[in-house]
Amino acid sequence: MTYKDFLIEKRGRIVCVTLNRPERMNAIGAESSEELLRILTDYRDDPDQWVMIITASGGKAFCTGMYVNEGAEKTRAKGKADGYDIYRPWTDMMQSIHKPFICAVNGYCVGGGWHLVADSDIIIAADNAQFLDTHVNLGLINGVESAGLARKMPYGIVMRMVMEGRRFRVSAQQAYQWGLVSEVVAPDKLMDKAWEIATHIAEEAAPLAVQGSKKAMLGAMERTLSEGVAYTWEVLSDIRDSADTVEGMRSYVEKRKPNFTGR
C-alpha cells in the first residue's frame, strides 16, 4: 500500500516508516494522522512485522507536531481550539502495541513530534537533532507528550522545555546525557544505525520474548516496586510454552543459531 505522507520500506521482518512532508517540516495533519493509524494497525496485526523504525525525510525537521495552519483554520471555523482529536487514535494505538519501535530523530523534534519519541522504545539521534516545545507559545497545553517524555528524561528538564517554550532547546548531545536518546551519530550514519539495531532485534531475538519484555517493563513502571515485580513474574508465564522458548533453549544446547518464528 502507498501513502501520501509516508514512505514505507520493508526488509524481512523490519518495516521502516518515514514521515515524508519535508515542505511542511513533517508536521502531522488530519490526513497524515489517518494514514499513520492505518500503518500502526497493520504493524500490530501483521505477524510477519517484528520491528518498526520511525524516521523523517528532509533532514531539517523530524516532526514539528501539529500542522498549525490546518489547526488554525479549524479553530477559526469552530471558534474554539481544535486539532487535538486527530492525534489520540494513533497515539493510543502506538501505546497499545508491545512490538518494538525504534525512533531515528533527525533535525527539529517539536511539540506533537514528541509523541513519536515518547512512545518509542529505542531512540537514536543525528547530531543535528534538537528537541523543543511550542505549546505554551500557541496558548496550548502540553500534557500528553510531556507525561510520556518525563518517563524518559529528568522531570525538571521536561518541565523547563514545556514552560519556557521555544526559548529552551535540548541538543542531541544533551538528550543523550539526560537519557532520552541512547546514541548520537552523524546525520549520514543515522539510518545505518537504525537498521543495524532493528536487524539485531529481528534476526537474533525471539519476537514473543521481545514483546513480553516490553510488556513486563511498562507494566512494572505503572505499579509500585513490589507490585511491579509480582506483575513481571506473571508475564513470564505468557510464553513459557511457546515454540520460540523451546527453540531458544535447544539452539543454545546444540550451539547453533536459533530459528525463531514468533510462535
JOUR-V444651 format. One record per backbone hydrogen bond with DSSP energy under -0.5 kcal/mol. CO is the residue of the C=O (numbers start at 0). NH is the residue of the N-H. Records with the same first field share a line. If there is no record, write none. Layout:
BEGIN
CO = NH ; NH
END
This chain:
BEGIN
4 = 19
5 = 2
6 = 17
8 = 15
10 = 13
12 = 49 ; 50
13 = 10
14 = 16 ; 52
15 = 8 ; 17
16 = 18 ; 54
17 = 6
18 = 56
20 = 23 ; 25
21 = 24
23 = 26
24 = 63
26 = 28
27 = 66
28 = 32
29 = 33
30 = 34
31 = 35
32 = 36
33 = 37
34 = 38
35 = 39
36 = 40
37 = 41
38 = 42
39 = 43
40 = 44
41 = 45
44 = 46
45 = 48
47 = 49
49 = 99
50 = 14
51 = 101
52 = 16
53 = 103
54 = 18
59 = 107
62 = 109
64 = 27
65 = 67
66 = 70
67 = 71
68 = 72
69 = 73
70 = 74
71 = 75
72 = 76
73 = 77
74 = 78 ; 79
82 = 85
83 = 86 ; 87
84 = 88
86 = 90
87 = 91
88 = 92
89 = 93
90 = 94
91 = 95
92 = 95 ; 96
93 = 96
99 = 51
100 = 102 ; 120 ; 121
101 = 53 ; 103
102 = 104 ; 123
104 = 125
106 = 129
107 = 61 ; 62 ; 109
108 = 131
109 = 112
110 = 113
111 = 114
112 = 115 ; 116
113 = 117
114 = 118
116 = 119
121 = 102
122 = 181 ; 182
123 = 104
124 = 184
125 = 128
128 = 171
129 = 108
130 = 169
131 = 110
133 = 137
134 = 137 ; 139
135 = 138
140 = 142
142 = 146
143 = 147
144 = 148
145 = 149
147 = 150
148 = 151 ; 152
153 = 157
154 = 158
155 = 159
156 = 160
157 = 161
158 = 162
159 = 163
160 = 164
163 = 166
164 = 132 ; 167
166 = 168
168 = 170
169 = 130
170 = 174
171 = 175
172 = 176
173 = 177
174 = 179 ; 180
175 = 178
182 = 124
184 = 126
185 = 188 ; 189
186 = 189
188 = 192
189 = 193
190 = 194
191 = 195
192 = 196
193 = 197
194 = 198
195 = 199
196 = 200
197 = 201
198 = 202
199 = 203
200 = 204
205 = 209
206 = 210
207 = 211
208 = 212
209 = 213
210 = 214
211 = 215
212 = 216
213 = 217
214 = 218
215 = 219
216 = 220
217 = 221
219 = 222
223 = 227
224 = 228
225 = 229
226 = 230
227 = 231
228 = 232
229 = 233
230 = 234
231 = 235
232 = 236
233 = 236
234 = 237
235 = 238
236 = 239
238 = 241
241 = 245
242 = 246
243 = 247
244 = 248
245 = 249
246 = 250
247 = 251
248 = 252
249 = 253
250 = 255
251 = 254
257 = 259
262 = 242
END
